[in-house]
């Protein structure tokens, strides 16, 4: 049976940050903890959120690392409890939003965070007691503001997923103006994350026509506007379309992802310095080639439909089109350019086989398949 579930409220427009206080009032948050990072603070976006709250009592945790960790979640949860907070506001990219989701669990549930990880059977242990969360994205990539999941590096260095409908933010405030001026490399990497979400979820075999439609439209928007957004940080239209694509990718990936994310989650745990969106961009061509033989992909002409949305001549050209786009955006040429070496492959493969995205790929990969994809992505 297919579970199709679209539940959260989204405020989407330029200047939507002004609605932050009214959304706190709507969700009964009276003393929020803002979870953010040093970059968002230095860019002045944290101050915009504080101004929008209009003097509401607030605590701030601004030490979210580039890949959120269980240690950061613990520190923020301790601050949440010490300050008597009753809700969370995440202001930042996927790292800040995922960190806040971890805090939503840790501040209200007993035991180590790992106990609630999806692959540990933890989804059912996450209850309605989670702290309410409002998400304000400042990048266009992960779409975590409308998603039920979070990715966090736990204390044993695994990069694990945490999934529950209770973790969906009560409100997503999507304000494209908050992404103006985002550096080109970060715009490109996060934008390709959105592209990967749309492509992978569209290839996934599960029955979810609404997700397919949302993903295909998001892919068309992202592909058409990612270069403009990257080369011109003040292009409001391109930033708006890319933020929509990011949101749509995450609305759609309730259907499932696949080998791209299995590999990037695993490698991101092995080397947390590597950017998740950039890794997805590196793995996409090899995974598209692997998925081309999947029965569901062939039957529904999935690759052809993506090629049409992207303005690519044929399905067989998709991998090269992604590589060409990566090059035009200034992203690395492959994993080797990011410092990844073959001696890491065994650890990456072990993690990929255990990842929650592994089984939702349209074609089940073996260890040898993953090794081949890694070699193709070097």
N, C-alpha and C positions, 0 to 999 in steps of 0.2 A: 504494500500500500504506500502511495506517495504522501508525504506530509508537506503541505504547501502553506507557508505561514508568513504573512507580512503584517508587522504589528506596530512599529514605532512611529512616532510623530517627527516630521522633518520640517524645519523652518529653513527655506532655501531662498536667499536673495542677497545681493550686495547690501551690506549694512545690517545684516540680521543679528550681529553681535549685540545690538541694542536691546534685543528681546531676552537677554540672559536673566535679568532679575524676574521678569514676569514668568519665565519658564520655571525658575526656582519656586516661585509662589504656586504655580500650577501643580508642581510635583511635591509640594510640602517640604521643601528643603529650606531651612531657616539659618543653618550655620554650615556652609559647605567647606570642604577641603578642596582646593584647586590642585590638581596634579599636572605638572608641566615640566619643562626642562630649561636649562640655562640659555639655550639658543632662542627659545620663544620669549624668555624674559628679556634678553638683551635686544631683541628686535622690537620691543615695545608692545608686543601683542598681549602679554600678561596684563600690562597696565590698561589696555583697552577693555579687557574682561573685568578688571577691578572697577574701572570707571562705570561700566554698564551695570554693575551690582549696586551702585549708588549708596555706598556706606554700609551695606549688609556685613555683619561680622563674618570674617572669613579667615581660614588658615591656608598656608601655601606650602606645598612640597614641590621644589623646583630642581630636584636632583635625579630625574628620570634618565637613565643611561640610554645610549642609542639603540641598544637591544635590551628591553626591560628584564630585570632579574628578580629572583625571589628575595634577594637581600634588599633591593629597593622597595619592593612591595611591603616587606616587614617594616622598614623604616617609615614609610608613608602611613601604614596602618597604625603604628604606634603613635604618630602625630595625630591621626584621626581620632583615636581614643582619648589621647591626652587633652585635646582641644574641645572635646565634647561635640564633635561634628555629627550631623545627621544626614549627610549626603555628599556627593562628589561631583566636581566639575572637571573634566579632562580638557585641557587646552593644549593642543599640539598635534603632532603626527600620530601615526599608529602606535609608536612606542609609548607615548604619554597615555593614549586611550587604553591600550592594553594593560599598562601598569595600573591605571585606575580600576580596571575590571578585576585585576588581581587583588587590589585593596578592597574592593567591594565584597570579595569573598573572605579575605583574611581578617577584615575588621569585624566580621559578623559570624564566622564559622571557626570551630576549634580544629586544631591539628595542623600539620605541615601542609603547605600549598600543594605538594605533589599528590596528596590524598584526593584532590579534586580534579586531577588531570584526566583528560578523556581516555587515554590509552591505559590508565590505571583503573578504569571503571568509575571515575569520579563524577561524571556529569550528573548522575542521579543524586549525588550527595550535595549538590549546589541547590539551595532552597530559596524560597521567596524572601528569606531574611536578608539577602544581599542588600548592601547599601544602594539607594537610588543614585543613578548616574545621568548627568547631562554631558554630552560630548560636543566639543567645538573643534573640528579639524582645522589644522593650519597647513596641511599638505594635501595633495590629491593623489592618493595611491592605495592605501590599505582599505579604506571604507569601513574601518572598525566602528565608526560612529553609528552604523546601522546593522551591525553584525552581532551574532550571539557568541562569538568566540574571542579568545585572546591567546597570544603566543608569548610565552615567558620562559626564560632560561632559569631552570631550577637549580638548587644547590649542588646537585650531582653533575651539572653542566649539560644536561639534556635540554633541548629546546622543545617544550611541550605545548600542546594545545589544551585550552580549557573552554568547554562549550556548554552553554545552557541558555534557554530562552529567558531565564531570569537575568542574564547579563546584558541583554539588549538595552542600550541607553533609553531612558524615558523620553528624551528629546535629543535630536541631532540638530545643531545650529550650524548650517552650512553657509558660510559667508565667503564667497570667492575673493573679496577684497583682502582677506587675511592671508591669502597666498601671493599677493602682488609683491614682486621683488624677491621671491624665493630664488636662491642661486640656481643657475642653469643646470648644473650637474645633479642637484637634488630634485629639481623639477623633472628632469629626464628619468632618473631612477625611480621616483615614486610614480611617475606617469606610466612607465613600463610595468610597474606592479599592477596598476589598474588594467592595462592591456592584458597581462597574464591572467588576472582574475576572470575577465570577460571571456578570453579564449579557452581557458581550462574548464571553466564551469560549462561552457557551451558544448565542449567535447565530452563531458561526463555523461554516463549512460542513464542516470536516473530520470524518471518521468517527471518533468516539471515544466510544462510549456510556458507559464508566466516567466520563470527564471530564464528560459532560453530567449524569449523575446527581449527581456530587459538586458541580458548579456550582449545580444547581438547589436542592439541599439547603442549600448555603452561602448562597445568595441568601435563602432562607426564614429562616434563622437571623439573618442580618445585618439584614434588613428589620424583623424582629420585635423586635430588641433594640438597634438603634443609638440610638434616642431615649433609652431608659433608660440606656444606658452614657454618653451625652453629658450628660444632666441630673443623673445621680448617679454621681460618680466612684468611689464605694465599693460599687456594686452588683456583687458578685462573679459572680452568675449571668449578668448581661448582659455583663460583661467576658469571661467564659468563652465564651459563645456567639459574641461578636464575634471573639474570637481564633480560634475554630474556623472561622468563616466566612472569615477572612483566610487561614488555612492552606489551606482547601478551594479558594478562588479560585485560589491559586497552584498547587495540585496539578492543577487542571483546565486552567489556561491553557497547558499544554504543547500543547493543541489549537490554540492561536492566539488572538490578540486582534483588533483592528481599528482603525477610524477614530478612535475615542475616544483610543486610545493613540498612534496616529500623530500626531494633533494635539497632544496634551498633551506628548509627547516633544519635538516640534519647538518648541512655544511655550516649554517649559521650558528649551530650549537658547538661545532668543532672549532670554529674561528669566529667569535662574536664581533670582530672588527668589520666583517664583511656586511655590506648593505643588502637587505632582503630583496628589495626591488631590483637591484642590479643583478643579483643571482638569478632571479626569475627571468630576466631578460637574456641571460647567458644560456639558461637551460631550455628556453622555449623551442628553438629550432629542432633540437634533438628529440624532444618529447613529441612535437608535432609529427616528425617522421615516424617515430615509434607508434603513435596512435593511428596513423594512416591505415594500418592493417586491421584496426578494431572493427568488428562487425557492425556495431551500432553507428560508428562514425561513417562507415561506407554506406550503410542502408539509408541513413538520413541526410547524406551528402553534406555532412557537417563542415568539412574543409572547404568545399566549394562555396557554401553559404558565407563562411568567414571571409574568403577571398573576395566575394562580391561586396561585402560590407566595407572592406579595406581598399577597394579599388585595385586589387591585385589580379593579374591576368588569369591565373589558374591556381587550383589547389596545390599543384606541385611547386609553385613559386613561393608558398607561404614562408617556409624556413628562411630562404634567402631574403625575402622582404623584411623579416624581423632583423636579420643580421645587418642589412643595409640601413634600417632605421636606427639600430644601436650605434652604428658608425656615424651617421649624420648627427645623432644626439651627443656624440662625444663620449659614449660609454666604452668600457674596455672591449677588446677584441675577443676575449675569452677568459676562462678561469685562470689560465697561466699568467695572464697580465694582471690578475688580482692576487697573485702569490700562491695559488693553489697548486699543489704538487701531487703526483701519483701515490706517494706514500700515505696520503690521507684517505685514499679511496675505500679501503676496508671499513674504516670507521664511518664514513659517509653512507656507505651502502647499508651497514647494520642499522643506522638510524633511519634511513629512508624506508626500509622494510617494516620498521616498527611504527612509522608515522601514521597519524590518523587520516592523512590524505591518500595513502598508498592504495587502499582497497576501493576508492571511488574513481580511480583512473579507469577509462573505458576498456583498457586492456591490462590485465594483471602482469606486472613486471617481476622478473626474477632477479636474483643477484647479478647474474651475467648481463641481463638487460640494462640494469642500472650502471654497471661498469662500462658498457658500450656507450651509454648516454653521457657519462662523465668524460670518456675519451673524446667523443664528438664535440663536447663543450669546452675542451681545453683551449 
